[in-house]
Structure formats: structure tokens, C-alpha cells
């Protein structure tokens, strides 16, 4: 099958990066008055999440230093639900992959799954908190605020969700998602978050906001009294920065999916898929008719959450999948459809040749293609040449050159995309 030429296109997203994230952490926390709530020598538990957050090790190290400078004793813990295969060792390993270890951070890191009950919400949902956090003198959360892949609301992913599902560990995550099936996840996150606040253990949080290019664009030290309000404000802001695919497509090629890229493996609001397999459920988002996923990210620990949203994948993706963390994470979130195995073929070429005729166009030269590395890296995208008119008519797009679907001798694509460098070390 002949394939069209592709145009390598750059999307002109505003660069909102903070030049010195560590200095900004120091400035935010210095103005926060978090420390006045505690006596010197107090033990502060710092909860950290598990997504691929840029500069996360640098940010967490600066938070630890702040508490040390205030005469406190910080201790880190994973604020995760079912990530890391819902095991203490697995969750510590997730943080280690991002450069967050005891030696690098200069303080203890305790990963365990035991929780303490915080009573029930008005809906009868029992709330939980990580035992290490509960036994500390105060808890601070460090996490990214962004849109969620399963629903749309004024509060989605962020500090409030960390207070619920993160602090509740695996026991809480299972229970909360079960209630969310009936009540909705935003309602459960808000109600559990409010119950956690009643414990008087939360000191506040550091919200991390990233721009369309995955840069650290804003750090916001959120006091406990304003957590719900600021969560809404920060989410609205980061949604306004969101990167999108700029045109409708018949076929979208993704080099990789993974838990480090999105909680759903691929960002549903980029590929316009629902976690239960719905096609194009999100309004004001370009329509994608077919999704082809080539492989898993190296940082997803072979968890293949999200493969069920693809229409076709490669045999190598299926064969490298570790089904234990994949199943645990998906079933905990009540999204079994997200891990259904799609049709798969031995090579990239066969995947494309078998699926290109399924988009309803007899003239295959009219089929439109897009190609990205993953749903978090949208600054550069390859688009088929038959989209040139739309590209040239969009002032936010710049054509950098022309490429082809190049295949190696095994029939697999040679990607034009270089990985965005992840900053995991401390500097």
C-alpha cells in the first residue's frame, strides 16, 4: 500500500516555563506560612504522586529543604492508589524512577499500604488516610493539577484527588471508585477531600501546573483553607493552556502509551476516546476515527492501561504487557474496557495496511493521517500532506519539513520524534 508524504508540523504554544523551579518553590513556601502551624521539631509527611511530572525531583527536593530549614523533620510517602501494582515496594520504585529516593531527597521515604479510618461522609463513604501521614504532625501534598481522563468537572486531577485516592491508598481507591460508579468521581473526590480536611492533618499543598509543552509553568502553595477554591481556579487555568491535535484525523499513530504519560495510558481528551471505548465523546476536540498504538513507554513498567482505547496495536506491545499491574489498576478504577486487547499484527506496516481501508473512504489517497510520539508531547506532529490547506490556514501551525512513513527491514516505522528530556535529577 502506498502511503502519503507527511508534513512535520510545529504547534506554536506559548512558553510559560518557570526559569528556576527550585527558587519558585522556595518563594511560594516562604510566603505560605505553612510552618507556623507546627512546633519546631515536628514531623511533616510529604505526599508525592506518580505521574510523569517535569522537574518533580527538583520540586520535591526544594520542599524537603524548606521543611528542614524550618526546623522540621520531613518524611516522604507515595500518595498513590493502585499504582505500582498496588504494592509498597512497587510504589517506592515508581518514585525512584523519577529520582525521588531517600539519598537524593535527604530525608526518609516510607512506602506502605496501611491506612487509618477518618469516619464517613454524608453519603456513607468511609474515608482513609495513609498511616504514616496520619501519625505525623502535619501533611503536605505535592502534585500536578490537570484534567482527568474519565470525566469533566470543575475539580478533576490535583491536590483534592490526592487527598482522596492518593492518601487513601489501595483500600481507599477501591472503595471510592466503587461509589463513583453511582455518584460520579468528582462528587466522591470532593466529599472525601472534605472529610480528610476535617482530620486537621492537612497543612496545605503545592500545586504544579504545566503548560502545553509539559514545562513547569506555575507553582502554587495552596493553604488548607482555600484548597477546594484554588483547585477549581488552577484547573480552569491549566485547561486554558491545554495542547490539542489541530485537525480531525482518520488515523492517528502513537509511538507509545503509558501510566507516566496519562492515568489512562493515553490522554482521552487528546485522542477523543472514552475509557469505555466511546468514540469521540469530548466536544470541542478534533475527531479521530482510528487510533494505532505502536508500543509502551519505557517508564510505564509494562503496564498497558489504555490499550483498549486503541483500534489496533502491535504484537510487541501485547507481548511485553505485564498483566498484573495492568489488571489491578484498571479494575480498581472500574474501567475494564480500557484494557481489552485490540486487534494486533506483527508489524507497523501491517497494522496500517489492514486498518487504513476501515475509515469509510474508497479513495485511500484521501485518508488523513497524524503521528505523534505520545499524548503529552504535541509540540511537533506529523500530518499527511492532504491536510496542507488546513495547516497553512492556521497561524498557530508551522511546517518544518516533509517526511515519509519510513519502515525498517522488519516492517516497523522509524519515528521522527526524539523523546522530550525528562528531568529526574536534582539541580
N, C-alpha and C positions, 0 to 999 in steps of 0.2 A: 504494500500500500504506500503510495506517495504521501508524504507529509508536507505541510506548508512551511515556508520560511517563517521565522519568528522575529519579532521586534523586541529588543531588550529595552525596557522602559523604566525610567526612574520616576517615582512619585515625589513631588516636591512638598514634603511635610515640614512644618516649622520645627526648627531645632530648639527645644526647650530645656536642654540638658543643664543641670547644675554643675558648674566647673569643679567644685570641690565638695563632694557629698559628705565627707567626714567633718569638714568645717561647718557645713549646714546643720548636721546632726547636733554638733556642739552648741550652735547658736539657738536652735529650736529648743533643746532641752534646758539650756541656761535660762531661757525665758519662760519655761513651763511651770516652774515651782513644784514639780513632782516631788522633789526631795524633802520639801518642808512638811510633808505628810508623815514622815518617818523619823525615828530617832537614829542618830549615828550608830553604826554597827548593825543595822537591820539587814535582814536577808531579803533580797529582791529577786523574784523569779521572772525571767525574761522569756516569753513565749515567742518562738520563731516558726514560721510556716515553711512550706516545702516547694513552692513554685520556682521557676527559673527567673528569679528577680535579679536584675542587673545591679551590681555593686552591693549585693546583700551582705557579703562577708565584711566589707568595709563599713557598712552602716551598722551592723551588729557590733563590731569591734568598738566603734565610737560610742555606742550605747553602753556597753560594758564599762568603758573607760569613764564615762560620765558618772556612773554609779560608784565606781571606785573612788573617783575624785571627791564625791560627797561623803566619803567615809562609810559606804555601804558594802555589803557582801553579795555581789550578783551571782546568780546561778542560771544557766540556760537550760531550757527544756523544749522538745519538739511540741508545738501546738498543732497537732495533726489528728485527723480522724482515722481513716483506714489506709493512709499512705504508708509506704514502706512495708507492704504486705501485712499491715496492722500488727507489727511486732516491734518491741522496744529496740532490738538490735537493728531492724530494718529502718526505723525512723532516724536513729542516730547516724546510720550510713547515708541516708538522704542528705542530712545536714553536712556530713563530712564531704560529700561530693561538691558542695557549694563552698567548701573551705571553712566551714564552721565546726571547729573541734576545740577541745579544751586547751590544747597547746597554742593554737592560733589565736584564740579569743582571750586567753589568760584568765579563765575562770572555770569552775566546774560545769560540766554538761551532763545532766541526768535524764536519761530516757527510760520511762517505764509506763505501764498502762493502767495502774491502779487509780481509781477515781473516788471522790467523796461526793455524797449527795448534798445538793443545795436546796432541797424541797421541790415543790411542784408549782407550775404556772397555773393560771386560771383555767386553762384547757386540760389540766391534769397531767401535763408533761413533766416528768421528773428531770431536773437539771443536774449536771455533774461538773466537777472540776478536777483536773489533774491533781493528785495528792501532793506532789512536790510544790505545786503552785499554792494549794490551799494551806499548806503548813508553813509557807513563807510569811513575811510581814507585809508584803505587797506584791502585786503582779503588774507587769508592764507587757504589752503586746507590740510586736514589730511585724508589720505585714503590708502587703500591697492592696490598694483599693482599685477594683476594676469590675467590669460587667461580669455576670455569671453566664455560664453556657446553657443552663436549663430553663431559665425564666427571666422575665423583665420586670423590674420594680425600682423603687426609689432607694432601696438598700439591696445590694446583691453580694459580691465578694468583698471582704475587707475585714476591718477590726471587729465589727459586730459578729460576722460569721465566725471569726476566730474565737470569739468569746463563747460561742455556742458549740460548733462542731469541733473546733481545734482544742479548746480546753476540756471538752467532754470526752476526748479520746475515742477509741473504737466503740466503747459501751454507749457513749452519748450519740455518736454518729449514726449507729444502727437505729437507735430509738427515735432520734429526731427526723431522720429520713422517712421512717415509717409513718410518723404523724404528718409529715409534709405531703405524703401521698394524698391525704384527705384535706389538710388545712392550707397547703401551699408553703413552699420553702421560705418565702420572705416573712410570712406570718410567724413561722416557727423560729426563724433566726431572731426576729425582733423580740418575741416573748421569752425565749431562752436567754438572750442577751440581757434583757431587763432583769430576769431572775438572777443571773450571775452578778449584775451590778449591786443587787441587794446584799450580796455577801460582804460588801465593803472591802473586798480584797483588791479590787482593780484600782491602780493608780492613774492609768491613762494608757495611751498608745502612741506609737509613731507610725503614721500613715505614709506609705510610699506611693507616689503617683508617677506613672511612666508615660512618656509621650509616644507618638505614633512610631518612632524608631526604636522603642524599647530603652530609651535613655531615662535616667533618674531625673524627673522634671520638677518634682516638688516633694518636700518632706514636711510633714505637719505634725507637731507634737500636740496631740488632742487630749485635753483634760477630761477626766472621768465624767464631769457634769455635762459635757457637751458631746459625748461620743455619738449619740444617735443623730443629733442635728448635723454635726460635721461629717458624719458618714454619708448622709444624703448629699451634702454640698460637694464633697470631694468626688463622689461617684458621678454627679452631674457634670462636673468639670472634666473628669477623665473621659467620659463618654463623648464629650465635645471634641476631644483630641483623637478619637479612635481612627485607626487606619482601616481602609476597606479596599477590596478589589474594585477597580474603577468602572468595569463594564460587565454586562451579562455574558455568560460563557456557556458553550455546550459541554466542554470538557475542561476540568481543572486538574492539573497534575501537581501533587505534593511530593516532595522528596522524602518527607518524614512526618510522623506524628509522635506524640509522647506526652507523658504526665508533666514533664518540665516545661512543655510548650503551652498546655492548657489542661484544666481539670478534666476535660472531655477528650483529651488526646489531640484534637484539632478544635480550634475556636469555632463553635457552631454559628456565631454571628458574623464570621468571615466567610465560611463555606455555605452558609444559609441552609443548614440541616438541623433537625431536631435530634435529641439524643435517643428518641424512639423511632428514628428513621424518617420523620416527616421531611418532605422535600420543600424547600423554600418557605419556611414558616415565618421568617422575620421580615416585617415590612421595611421599606426604605433601605433594602440591602439588595445588591445585584443578584439575579437569579443564576443558579448553577445547576445544569441538568445532570452531569455525571462527574463523580469525583474518583480519581485514580490515585491511590497512595502507594508509593514505591517501597518504603522501609520505615523502620522505627528509629527514633533518636537514640544516640548513644547514652543519653542521660535519663532514659525512661526505665532502666533496669529491666528491659524486655517486657514491661507492662504494655499491653496493646489496647488499653482502653481507648475507644473511639474507632476501632477498625470497622465496627458495624455500621458506621455512617458512610463508609466508602461504598462505591458501587463495584469496584474491582481493586484487588491488591495482588502483590506478587507472592509466589511460593516462598521466597526467602523471608518475607515478613511473617507469614504464617508459621514457618518452621522455627523461627527464632523466638516466638512468643513464649513467655513464661506465664502459664495459665493461672498459677496460684495467686499472685498479686493482681492479675487482670480480673479474675473472678471475684476476689474479695472486694476490690474497690468498686466494681460495677454493681454487685448485688447489695453492698452496703448503701449505695446511692439509689437503689431501686431502679436501675437502668439496664436491665439485661439485654435489651436490644442493641445497646451500644457496643456489645462485644460479640455479636453474631458474626460468623465468618462469611465474608462475601465471596463471590466468585473469584478464583485466583488462578494465575497462569505462571509458567516458569520464567518468562522474560518480560521486560518492559514493552518490547515491541509487540509481543502477542497480546498483552493487556490492551494496548492502544488499538491494534488492528481489530480485535474482537469487539471492542466497545464503541468505536467511532461510528459504526452504522446504526447504533441504537438511539440516536438523538433525533430521529424523525426527518432527516434530510437525505434525499436521494442523490443530490449533487454533493459529494463529500468535500469538494473544494470550498463549499460554503460553511463547513463546520468551523466553529470558533474555538480556539484553544487558549488556555492560560497555564502558566507554570510558575510555581513559587517554591522556595525551599521549605517553608512551613508557615503556619498562620500567624506567627508572631513577627515574621520578617517580610514586610510588604513594601519596603522602600524600593526594591527592584523586583520587577515582574516581567516575565516573557509573555508576549501576546502574539497571536497569529496575525500575519500581515493583512488579512482581510478585515482587521479592525483598525487599520491605519486612519481612516476618516474620523472615527470617534476619538482616537488618541490625539490626533493633531488638532481636533476641536476642543480639547480640554487643556486649559492653560496650566493645570497642575501636573501635567504629564510631559516628560521629555524623552524623546527617542535617543538612546545612546548608541545603537548599532543594530546590525542584523545577524542572527544566528540561525542554526538549524537544529532539528531534533537529531543530535548525533548519537549513534549507538556504538558500543564497543563490539568486539568479536562475539561476545556471548549474547548479544541482542539486548543489552541494557543501556539505558540512557547515560550520557556523560553530562552531569549537571553543570550549568554555567554559574551556579551560585556558590560563593565562598561563605562558610559559616560566619555569622556575626560573633566576634570575640566575646566570650563570657568572662567577666571579671570575677574571679573567685578568691584571689589572694587579697591580703590586707595591705593597703598603702595609703 
